[in-house]
C-alpha cells in the first residue's frame, strides 16, 4: 500500500457523447449485487475460519482382553440371609452381600466372573463371562429362595463352581469366593471333600462368613430361629486350597474382605484402545472456496466505483 501511494488509479471519468447522464446525478443507485458481495465475503471468512479449526469426530474402540483370572462367586441364598443386621446398617445379610459383590465386580473389568447361588441345592445364575452388566443384572435378582430347598449345601456349591471354572481352558488362575452365613447341613458332598477335589485341580477358595451371632430371622420364616457358624470348616476350606478366610462383622469389614481378595488376585491387564478420527474440515474448505469464487464473480459483474480524481 505504501508502494501504491500517490500512484494514478483507474480513471474516474468516461467519454460519453450525451449529457443525459447528468440527469442521474444525486440519485442513489439500486445495486443489489453489492449486498450479495458483502454476504459472500462474510461467509468466505466464516467457513475458512471453521476449516482452519479442523473440526473432526473421534471414536474410540477398546479391545478388552481377559486378564487370565476366572472368578466364580458362590452366594448363600438360604432363608437365614434375610436376617437384618445392625452391624450392616440395619440391612439384611443378603443386601449387604449384594452391594459388596457389586463393588467387587466393578473393580475387576477384565476378569471373567460368574455367579452361582445355593441353599439346599445350587443354581447357576451366570456362567463366567466378561459381560459384567449381565452378571450385575443377575446379582440384583438374587434373593433367598425356598424353591432351592431349605438348608445350606456348601459342598454342592463348591463342586458346582469348580465344574463351571473347568469349562474354560485358556485360564491362568481360577478362584472361588464362597459367601455364606451358616454351616453346611445338607448335600451329597461334604464341604471338605469338595474342597479337597478343588485343591487337586489348583483352584483357590476364599471363604467369607457373613452375619453375627446376634442376627435373627423373622419368626414368619423360621419359628425357632437360631444362628450357627461353622468357622472351623470355612477356615479349613480356605487353608486346603491356599485361599483366605474372612469373618467380617461390619459393612466396612465386608468391603475390606472382598477388597483384600481383589488385591490378592491382581494380574497384568492388557487392553488396546483404537481411535478413529473422521475429518470434516474439507466440507468447510469447499464452502469457503465456493463463497470466494462467488465473491469474485459478483465483484467482476458489479465492480466498486473508482474514487473521483
N, C-alpha and C positions, 0 to 999 in steps of 0.2 A: 504493500500500500504506500509506503514511503517512496518507492521507486516510481509509482504511477502518479504521485502527487504533482499537480501542475501540468500534467500531460493533457493534450486535447482528446476529449472523449468523442462519442458519436455525435454527429451534427444534430442540433436541436431545431433546425429549420428544414422545410421541404419546399421544393419547387412545384408550384401549382398554378394552373392557368386561369383559375377563377377565384374571386374574392368571397364566394359564398360560404367558405369555411369559417369566415369571420363571424357568421351568424350563430355559430355554436359556441362561441367564447362565453365562459361563465356558466355553462351547463355541465353538471356532473355526469360523467359517462356511466352508463349502466353496464359494468363489466362483471358478469357473474363468474367468469373463468378465474378471475383473481382470487375469489373466495375459495374455490376448489384448489387453487395453487397453494394457498396457506394451509389448508387442511391436509393436503398430500404431503407437504413438508413436515408438518407436525407428526403425522403418522409414520413417516420415514424415520424420524428421530426416535419415536417411541418404540417401534419394532426393532430398530437397530440396538437400542439400549437393552431391551429384553434378550435379544440374541447374544449380546456380549456377556450377559449374566449367565449364559449357558444353562438354561433350565433342563432338568433331567429327572427321571423317576428311577429310584433304586429299589430293587427287590433282592432280599437275602434269603437264601435257602441253606438250612442246616442239615448236613449229612451226619446224623447221630448214629453212633455205633455202641453196641452193648459193651460194658466195661469188663465183662467176663465173670461177674458175680451174679448168681441166681439166688433169689431170696424167696422162701415160702413162709408166709405168716400164718400160723395156726392160732385161731382165736376161739376161746371158750365162749359158747353162747348158751350155756345151761341157765336155768331159771334163776340161779343164785346171782347171776351177773346183773339182775335188776336191782340188787340191794343198793340203796342210796347211802353214800359215804360222806360224812362231814369233812374228812381229810381231802376229798376230791371236789370241794366246793359245793357240797350238797347235791352232787350229781351221782347218777348210777355208775357202777363199775364199767358197764358197757359203754356209756357215753364218754367216760374218762379215757378208756382204752381206745375208742374210735378216734377221738381227737388227736391223741398222741401218735397213733399209727398213721393218720393222715399227714402229720408233720414229717414223720419219718420217710414216707413215700415221696413227698415233695422234695426232700433233701437229697434224694438219690435218683435223679432224672435219667441216668444212663445204665441203670440196673434193671434186669428183668425181675419183676416181682409178681407173686401170685398170692391168693388168699384161700385158705380152707377153714371152714368153721366146724365145730364139733360140740356135741353134748353127749347123748348116749351113743351116737354114731357120728361119723364125719360126713361132710358135704363140701364138694369143691365149689367155691364161689367164683374164682377167677384163676385160670391157668397162668403160669409165669409168662409175662409179656412186657414189652416196652410201652404198651398202650396204657399209660398210667391214668388218664381220665376215665377209662373203663374200669380199672381197678378201684379208683376212688368212688366211682358210682356204685359198685357192688359193696364197697365198705359202708357207704351211707345206708344201705339197705339191711345191714346186719342188725339183728335183734334176737334176743332169747326166743327160742322156738321149741314148742312142745312136740312138733312133728318129728324132731330128731331123737325122740325118746328121752326119758329122764336119765340123769346120771352124767358122769364125766369120763369119757373114753380117751384118755391121754395116749395110750398105746396105739389106738387106731388112728389118732390124729398124726402122730409121728410117722407111722407106716405109710399113710396116705400122702403126706407131704414129701416123704422120701421118694416114693414112686413117681410123683409129679416132677421132681427135680431130675430124676434119671431119664426123663423123656428127652431132655436136651443133651446132646453130646459135645457141643462146642463150648464147654464151660470150664473156666479155670478154678472157680470156687463155688461151692454150694453151701447154703446156710438155711437153717430153720429157726424161726423165732416163735417160741411157744408161750402164749399168754393165757393163764388160767387162774381161777380163784379157788380151786379146790383140789382134792386128791382124786386119783383115778379109782373108780368104783364099778366099772363095767367095761365090756370089750373082751374080745377073744385073746388079745395080745397084751401082755403087761408092759408098762412104760419102760422098764429096764430091758426087757427082751427087744423091744422096738429100738431102743437107744443103742444097744449092742450091735444090732444089724445095721443101723445107720452109720455107726462109727467105723464099721468094717469097710464101708464104701467110701469113707473120707468126708462125710458131711458133718458139719458142726451144728450143735443145737444150743441156742441161747434161751434160757428159761426165765420167765418173768412171772412172779407170784403177785397177783393183784388183789387188793382188798385188805381189810383189817379184821381182827378177831371180834371187834365190836359191831361189825356190819351185820345187818339182819335184813332178810327179805320180807315182803309183805305176807301177812297170815293168809291172804287170799290165794297166794301161790304155794305156800308151804305152811301147813298147820302148826308144826313144831319146828320152826326154823332154827338152824344151828350153823355154826361155821367150822369147817375143818380145813386144815392146811397140812399138806404133806411136804414140808420143805426139804426133808431129807431126800426124798425121791427126786425132787426137782434139782437139787444140788448134785445128786449122783448122775442124773442125765447129762447135765452140763459138763461135769468133770469127765465122764466117759468119752464124750465127743469133743473134748478140748474147747468147749464153749464157756460161757459165763452165766452165773446165776444172779438174779436181781430180785430184791424184795422191797419195792418202793411203797412207802406208806403216806405219800402225799402227791399232789399233782406235779409239783416240781421234781419229786423223786422219780415219778413215772417218766417224765420228759427226759430226765438225766439218764435213765436206764436205756432208753432207745437211742439217745444221743451218743451214749458210750458205745453201743453196738455199731452205730453209724461210723464212729471213728475207728473201731476195730476192723471193720470190713472195707476200709478205703483201698481203692486200686487206681491205677492210672486210667484216666478217661480221655478218649480222643474223639474230637468232633471237627468236622470240616465245614467252614462257612463259605458258601458260594454267593458272591454278589453279582447281580446283573444290573447294568445301567442302560436305560433307554433314553437316548438323546432326543430332545425336542427343539433345540435351538435352530435347526435348519428351517423349520416352519416360519419362525420369526425372521430369519435371514432372507428367506424368499419373499416374505411380505414386505420387508424393508426395501428390497431391490425393486419390487413391483411398484411400491409407492414412489421410490426415487425416479423410476422410469416415467411414471405418470406425471410427476412434477416437472420433469424435463420437457415432456410433450406439451404440458399446459403452458410452460414459460415460452416455448417456441411459438405456440399459437398466439398467445397474448403477452408479448414482452412488456416489461415495465417501461413506462415513459422515460425518455432520457431527460436529464436536467437542462433547463434553458441556459444558454451561454450569455 
